[in-house]
Amino acid sequence: MITGELKNKVDKIWTIFWTGGITNPLSVIEQFTYLLFIKGMDDRQNDLERNAELLGIELKEIFGEKQQHLRWKNFKQKNAIEMFDVVSKEVFPFIKTMHGDKDSAFSRYMEDAIFLIPTAQMLEKIVTNVDILQLADRDAKGDLYEYLLSKVSTAGTNGQFRTPRHIIKLMVELMKPTPTDCIIDPAAGTAGFLVTAGEYLERNHQNLFHEEHLREHYNTEMFTGFDMDSTMLRIGAMNMMLHGVENPRILYKDSLSEQNKDKEKYSLCLANPPFKGSLDYESVSADLLKITKTKKTEILFITLMLRMLKKGGRCATIVPDGVLFGSSNAQKALRKEIVENHQLQAVISMPSGVFKPYAGVSTAFIVFTKTGAGGTDKVWFYDMQADGYSLDDKRQKIDADDIPDIIKRFHNMGNEAKRKRTESSFMVPKAEIVENEYDLSINRYKEIVYDEIVYEEPEKIIADIKELEERIVKGIDELEGLI
């Protein structure tokens, strides 16, 4: 979560955009992102040059010999008028066409990108302030995106909310992406899940970048994201490229429609699909309605994930609480499908403040594996009470944080069978879940221990009240005597 000095600096840049006439929040985010991308390309070139020198490998250049004046570190030294000419007439066209493949996600969504900063003085102020942002740490960059998106005060028409970065990291840590995975987010937005999965692989699988076939897979086929907002797609494509993925598959696609033909194609799904949206039956792919005939997007998206995953594919997805215990036929059918025909491994309940300030909706995320032949034996439940931030609209950093404990317990399931249902996590056998009509709400199974409170006898309480009353009357009499 972005706080303190960095937050103040970002707010200052936002104010420069606002007072300069760019008042649409998404336009501000888009223009801000272009400049972060331009600066990021220069930072990446610096890293490539450093690695080439240290490791003695061939330098892979982003900026050629004749394009050095387009680098951030060079044009930022110019006066306002020269800087504006270089950025608007050369740098911006360069980033729009820098990816040679016209069919790439980046080229597709940068094609209609517009540079909106109207004056040289405004650009100079923004460049000067962006230059002093401390964004070397990737968490800081992710937090910055999250904060910028929080400026968009309303959710989309289908109820999509931006997923807090630490929740994304938790889900990725539980799923442990591998170098051979094909990862899908069918509601990708700014590609937060895909970027975080890439960061996990960089930290934990260094061989990924030393073996040519794995590196090629990472750069072209590993990451796929769908969305229907062209601005989000553009930001997502830039976000992925800034994190080292050369040609991510960030596609304009209505995931739930007949347009999406993907079936048994991916080995890992990470997502926070839209909540509370509804669609016309006619616009939904027919095979999704076979399992659950519904207009609710949160149910249809999980059905879609089952279709898109290969056998053995894993999924971690956020769901509203209603999916876990709702009594509609569609909700029951979905839960039965996952429990009976696949392997449901975990249900992690999250506190209702996780999505503030966007919304106070109660959510959980479920972890399952597509098998097509069952496999659910016991389901692990965890009752998250704290995520490291206050659960009010301010979402300030606090000490209480269950996330490290969730990760530790999830990866040591052998110890969980012994836990009592009064603890924060426990196992529930499949038979009990079936008996409860596939109810997956943690409150259905968690046992609460109430402390017994022993009160004094009524006669003693009345006597104490009378004694207190006599003391009050005596005190009043003493006060009247002093007047």
C-alpha positions in Angstrom: 0.0 0.0 0.0 1.4 3.4 -1.0 1.9 5.8 1.9 3.7 8.8 3.1 6.2 10.6 0.9 5.6 8.6 -2.3 1.8 9.1 -1.9 2.4 12.9 -1.6 4.6 12.9 -4.7 2.0 11.0 -6.7 -0.7 13.3 -5.6 1.3 16.3 -6.7 1.7 14.8 -10.2 -2.0 14.0 -10.3 -2.7 17.7 -9.4 -0.5 18.9 -12.3 -2.5 16.7 -14.7 -5.8 18.0 -13.2 -4.9 21.7 -13.2 -3.5 21.3 -16.8 -6.9 20.2 -18.0 -6.7 16.4 -18.0 -9.5 15.6 -15.5 -10.7 12.2 -16.6 -9.1 9.8 -14.0 -8.5 7.0 -16.6 -6.9 9.5 -19.0 -4.6 10.7 -16.2 -3.7 7.1 -15.3 -3.0 6.3 -19.0 -0.8 9.4 -19.6 1.0 8.8 -16.3 1.6 5.2 -17.3 3.1 6.2 -20.7 5.7 8.3 -18.9 6.4 5.5 -16.4 6.8 3.2 -19.3 9.2 5.5 -21.1 11.2 5.9 -18.0 11.0 2.1 -17.4 12.4 1.4 -20.8 15.4 3.6 -20.1 15.9 1.8 -16.7 15.6 -1.5 -18.4 18.2 -0.5 -21.0 20.5 0.5 -18.1 20.1 -3.0 -16.6 20.8 -4.7 -20.0 23.9 -2.7 -20.4 25.1 -3.5 -16.9 24.4 -7.2 -17.3 26.1 -7.3 -20.7 29.2 -5.8 -19.1 29.2 -7.9 -16.0 28.4 -11.2 -17.7 30.1 -10.7 -21.0 27.0 -11.4 -23.0 25.7 -9.7 -26.1 23.9 -6.5 -25.4 20.2 -6.6 -26.4 19.3 -2.9 -27.1 16.0 -1.2 -26.8 17.4 2.1 -28.0 19.7 1.9 -31.0 22.7 4.1 -31.6 20.6 6.8 -33.4 17.8 6.7 -30.7 19.9 7.6 -27.7 18.3 11.1 -27.6 14.9 9.3 -27.0 16.1 7.9 -23.6 14.6 9.4 -20.5 18.0 10.2 -19.0 18.8 12.3 -22.1 15.7 14.2 -22.9 15.0 15.1 -19.3 18.0 17.4 -19.5 16.6 19.5 -22.2 14.6 22.7 -21.8 10.8 22.5 -21.8 10.2 23.3 -25.5 12.9 20.9 -26.7 11.7 18.2 -24.3 8.1 18.6 -25.6 9.2 18.3 -29.2 11.3 15.2 -28.6 8.7 13.4 -26.4 5.6 14.3 -28.5 7.1 13.9 -32.0 9.7 11.2 -31.5 9.6 9.3 -28.1 5.8 8.7 -28.2 5.7 7.5 -31.8 8.8 5.3 -30.9 7.0 3.5 -28.0 3.9 3.0 -30.2 5.9 1.2 -32.9 8.8 -0.2 -30.9 7.4 -3.8 -31.0 8.1 -5.0 -34.5 5.3 -7.6 -34.5 2.1 -5.7 -35.6 0.0 -8.6 -34.2 1.5 -8.3 -30.7 -0.7 -7.1 -27.8 1.5 -4.1 -27.3 1.4 -2.9 -30.9 -2.4 -3.6 -31.1 -3.3 -1.5 -28.0 -0.7 1.2 -28.5 -1.9 1.8 -32.1 -4.7 4.2 -31.0 -2.8 5.6 -28.0 -2.9 9.5 -27.9 -0.4 11.8 -26.2 -2.7 14.3 -24.4 -0.3 16.5 -22.4 -1.0 19.9 -24.0 2.0 22.1 -23.1 5.7 22.0 -22.8 5.6 23.5 -19.3 3.1 20.9 -18.1 5.3 18.1 -19.5 8.4 19.5 -17.9 6.7 19.6 -14.5 5.4 16.1 -14.8 8.8 14.6 -16.0 10.6 16.4 -13.2 8.3 14.9 -10.6 8.1 11.4 -12.1 11.9 11.4 -12.2 12.2 11.6 -8.4 9.7 8.7 -7.7 11.5 5.9 -6.0 10.2 2.9 -8.0 13.2 0.6 -8.2 11.4 -1.8 -5.8 8.7 -3.8 -7.8 6.3 -3.8 -4.9 6.5 0.0 -5.0 5.6 0.0 -8.7 2.7 -2.4 -8.1 1.5 -0.3 -5.2 1.7 2.8 -7.3 -0.6 1.3 -9.9 -3.0 0.2 -7.2 -3.1 3.7 -5.8 -3.6 5.3 -9.2 -6.5 2.9 -9.9 -8.1 3.8 -6.6 -8.5 7.3 -8.0 -11.2 5.8 -10.2 -13.9 6.0 -7.6 -16.6 3.8 -9.2 -16.4 0.2 -10.2 -17.2 -1.0 -13.7 -20.7 -1.8 -14.7 -20.2 -5.5 -13.8 -18.8 -4.8 -10.4 -15.1 -5.4 -10.9 -12.8 -4.2 -8.2 -9.0 -3.8 -8.2 -7.3 -6.6 -6.3 -5.0 -5.5 -3.5 -1.4 -6.4 -4.4 -0.7 -8.3 -1.2 -3.8 -10.6 -1.8 -2.5 -11.2 -5.3 0.9 -12.2 -3.9 -0.7 -14.5 -1.4 -2.7 -16.3 -4.1 0.4 -16.6 -6.3 2.5 -17.9 -3.3 -0.1 -20.6 -2.7 -0.2 -21.7 -6.3 3.6 -21.7 -6.9 3.7 -21.2 -10.7 6.3 -23.3 -12.6 8.4 -22.5 -15.7 6.2 -24.7 -17.9 2.9 -23.3 -16.8 0.5 -21.6 -19.2 -1.2 -18.9 -17.0 -4.6 -17.3 -17.7 -6.5 -14.4 -16.1 -9.8 -14.1 -17.9 -10.5 -10.7 -16.3 -7.0 -9.3 -16.4 -7.4 -5.5 -16.0 -3.9 -4.1 -15.5 -2.4 -7.7 -15.5 -1.6 -7.7 -11.7 -1.9 -11.5 -11.3 0.2 -12.1 -14.4 2.9 -9.7 -13.4 3.1 -11.1 -9.9 3.3 -14.7 -11.2 6.2 -13.5 -13.4 7.9 -12.0 -10.4 7.5 -15.2 -8.5 9.1 -17.2 -11.3 12.0 -14.8 -11.5 12.7 -15.2 -7.8 12.3 -19.0 -7.6 13.3 -20.3 -11.0 16.5 -18.6 -12.2 17.1 -21.4 -14.8 14.0 -20.1 -16.6 16.2 -17.4 -18.2 19.2 -19.6 -18.9 17.3 -22.2 -21.0 16.2 -20.9 -24.4 13.0 -22.9 -24.7 11.8 -21.8 -21.2 12.8 -18.2 -21.9 10.9 -18.3 -25.2 7.8 -19.8 -23.4 8.0 -17.1 -20.7 8.1 -14.2 -23.3 5.4 -15.4 -25.7 3.1 -18.2 -24.4 3.1 -18.4 -20.6 0.9 -15.4 -19.8 -2.6 -14.7 -21.3 -5.0 -12.1 -20.1 -8.5 -11.1 -21.4 -10.3 -7.8 -20.9 -12.9 -5.6 -22.6 -11.5 -2.2 -21.6 -8.9 -0.9 -24.1 -7.3 1.4 -21.6 -6.8 -1.4 -19.1 -5.4 -3.6 -21.9 -3.0 -0.9 -22.9 -1.8 -0.4 -19.3 -1.7 -4.2 -18.8 0.5 -4.7 -21.9 2.9 -1.9 -20.8 3.0 -3.3 -17.3 3.9 -6.8 -18.5 6.7 -5.4 -20.8 8.1 -3.3 -18.0 8.4 -6.5 -16.0 10.4 -8.2 -18.8 7.7 -10.1 -20.7 8.5 -9.3 -24.3 5.3 -10.3 -26.0 2.4 -11.0 -23.5 -0.9 -12.3 -24.8 -3.0 -9.5 -23.5 -6.2 -9.7 -25.7 -9.4 -7.8 -26.2 -12.0 -10.5 -25.6 -15.3 -11.0 -23.8 -14.3 -14.1 -21.9 -17.9 -15.3 -21.4 -19.0 -15.0 -25.0 -19.0 -17.4 -27.9 -15.9 -15.3 -29.1 -13.8 -17.2 -26.5 -13.2 -20.7 -27.8 -10.4 -21.6 -25.4 -10.8 -25.1 -24.0 -8.4 -27.2 -21.9 -5.6 -24.8 -22.8 -4.1 -23.5 -19.6 -2.4 -25.1 -16.6 -3.0 -22.3 -14.0 -5.7 -19.7 -13.6 -5.4 -16.7 -11.3 -8.3 -14.3 -11.2 -10.6 -11.9 -9.5 -13.6 -12.0 -11.9 -16.4 -9.3 -11.8 -18.9 -9.6 -9.0 -22.6 -8.8 -9.1 -22.8 -8.4 -12.8 -25.4 -10.1 -15.0 -25.6 -10.8 -18.7 -28.2 -11.8 -21.2 -28.3 -15.5 -21.9 -27.9 -14.8 -25.6 -24.4 -13.2 -25.0 -23.1 -16.1 -23.0 -21.3 -19.1 -24.6 -23.8 -22.0 -24.7 -21.5 -24.5 -23.1 -21.1 -22.4 -20.0 -24.8 -22.6 -19.3 -24.8 -26.4 -19.4 -23.4 -26.6 -15.9 -25.1 -23.6 -14.4 -27.9 -21.8 -16.1 -27.5 -18.3 -14.7 -26.9 -14.7 -15.6 -24.5 -14.1 -12.7 -21.0 -13.3 -13.9 -19.2 -14.6 -10.7 -20.7 -18.1 -11.4 -20.2 -18.1 -15.1 -16.5 -17.1 -14.7 -15.8 -20.1 -12.5 -17.5 -22.4 -15.0 -15.4 -20.8 -17.7 -12.2 -21.5 -15.7 -13.1 -25.2 -15.5 -13.5 -25.2 -19.3 -10.3 -23.4 -20.1 -8.1 -25.4 -17.7 -6.3 -28.6 -18.8 -6.8 -31.8 -16.8 -4.6 -31.3 -13.7 -4.8 -27.5 -14.1 -4.9 -25.5 -10.9 -7.0 -22.4 -10.1 -7.1 -19.8 -7.3 -10.0 -17.3 -7.8 -11.7 -14.8 -5.6 -15.5 -15.2 -5.1 -18.2 -13.3 -3.2 -19.4 -15.1 -0.1 -22.8 -15.8 -1.8 -21.1 -18.3 -4.1 -20.1 -20.3 -1.1 -23.5 -20.6 0.6 -26.1 -19.3 -1.8 -29.3 -21.4 -2.1 -30.0 -20.8 -5.8 -29.9 -23.8 -8.1 -27.0 -22.3 -10.1 -24.9 -21.7 -6.9 -25.6 -25.2 -5.6 -24.8 -26.8 -9.0 -21.5 -25.0 -9.3 -20.4 -26.1 -5.8 -21.5 -29.6 -6.5 -19.6 -29.6 -9.8 -16.3 -28.6 -8.1 -16.6 -30.9 -5.1 -17.9 -34.0 -6.9 -16.2 -33.8 -10.3 -12.9 -32.0 -9.5 -10.7 -31.6 -6.4 -11.5 -28.7 -4.1 -8.5 -28.1 -1.9 -9.1 -24.9 0.1 -11.5 -22.1 1.0 -9.8 -19.0 2.5 -12.4 -16.6 3.9 -11.3 -12.9 3.9 -12.5 -10.0 6.1 -15.0 -7.7 4.5 -12.7 -4.7 4.5 -10.1 -6.2 2.1 -11.6 -4.3 -0.9 -12.1 -1.0 0.8 -12.3 1.8 -0.2 -13.9 0.3 -3.3 -16.5 -1.8 -1.5 -17.1 -3.6 1.8 -18.2 -6.8 0.1 -17.4 -10.1 1.9 -15.2 -12.4 -0.1 -13.1 -15.5 -0.1 -10.9 -17.3 -2.5 -11.1 -20.9 -3.5 -8.3 -23.2 -4.6 -9.1 -26.2 -6.8 -7.7 -28.6 -9.4 -9.5 -29.7 -12.5 -9.6 -33.5 -12.7 -12.9 -34.4 -14.4 -12.9 -37.4 -12.1 -13.4 -36.1 -8.6 -10.7 -36.2 -6.0 -12.1 -34.1 -3.2 -11.5 -35.8 0.1 -11.1 -33.1 2.7 -11.4 -29.3 2.2 -9.1 -26.9 4.1 -10.8 -23.9 5.5 -9.0 -20.8 6.9 -10.6 -17.8 8.6 -8.5 -14.8 7.8 -9.1 -12.1 10.4 -6.4 -9.6 9.3 -4.4 -8.9 6.2 -1.8 -6.5 7.5 -4.0 -3.4 6.9 -6.8 -1.7 8.8 -10.2 -2.8 7.6 -11.6 0.8 7.3 -11.5 3.1 4.2 -7.9 4.3 5.1 -6.4 0.8 5.0 -3.3 1.8 7.0 -0.5 -0.7 7.7 -1.0 -2.6 11.0 0.9 -5.4 12.8 -1.9 -8.0 12.7 -1.4 -10.1 9.5 -2.6 -13.7 8.9 -1.0 -14.0 5.4 2.4 -15.6 6.4 0.4 -18.1 8.6 -1.9 -19.0 5.6 1.1 -19.7 3.3 2.9 -21.7 6.0 -0.2 -23.9 6.8 -1.2 -24.4 3.2 2.1 -25.8 2.3 2.2 -28.1 5.4 -1.2 -29.7 5.1 -0.1 -32.8 6.9 -0.4 -30.8 10.2 -3.8 -29.5 9.5 -5.8 -32.7 10.1 -5.1 -32.4 13.8 -6.5 -28.9 14.2 -9.7 -28.3 16.1 -12.5 -26.3 14.5 -12.1 -23.6 17.1 -8.8 -22.7 15.4 -8.2 -20.3 12.5 -7.8 -23.3 10.1 -9.2 -26.8 10.0 -10.1 -29.7 7.6 -13.7 -30.7 6.7 -14.4 -34.1 5.2 -16.2 -34.2 1.8 -19.1 -36.3 3.3 -20.0 -33.5 5.7 -19.9 -30.9 2.9 -22.3 -33.1 0.8 -24.6 -33.5 3.8 -24.8 -29.7 4.1 -25.8 -29.3 0.4 -22.3 -28.4 -0.6 -22.3 -25.3 1.6 -18.7 -23.9 1.6 -19.2 -21.1 4.1 -16.6 -21.3 6.9 -19.3 -20.4 9.5 -21.1 -23.6 8.7 -18.2 -25.6 10.1 -16.3 -23.4 12.5 -16.9 -23.9 16.2 -17.0 -20.9 18.4 -16.1 -21.2 22.1 -18.0 -18.8 24.3 -16.5 -17.7 27.6 -18.9 -18.3 30.4 -19.7 -15.2 32.3 -20.8 -15.6 35.9 -23.0 -12.9 37.3 -23.6 -12.2 41.0 -27.0 -13.1 42.5 -29.8 -10.5 41.8 -30.1 -9.7 45.5 -26.4 -8.8 45.7 -26.7 -6.6 42.6 -29.7 -4.8 44.0 -28.0 -4.2 47.3 -24.9 -2.7 45.5 -27.2 -0.4 43.5 -28.9 0.8 46.7 -25.5 1.4 48.3 -24.3 3.4 45.3 -27.5 5.4 45.3 -27.1 6.3 49.0 -23.5 7.5 48.3 -24.7 9.7 45.4 -27.5 11.3 47.6 -24.9 11.9 50.4 -22.6 13.5 47.9 -25.3 15.8 46.6 -26.1 16.8 50.2 -22.5 17.7 50.8 -22.3 19.8 47.6 -25.5 21.7 48.7 -23.9 22.4 52.1 -21.0 24.1 50.3 -23.2 26.5 48.3 
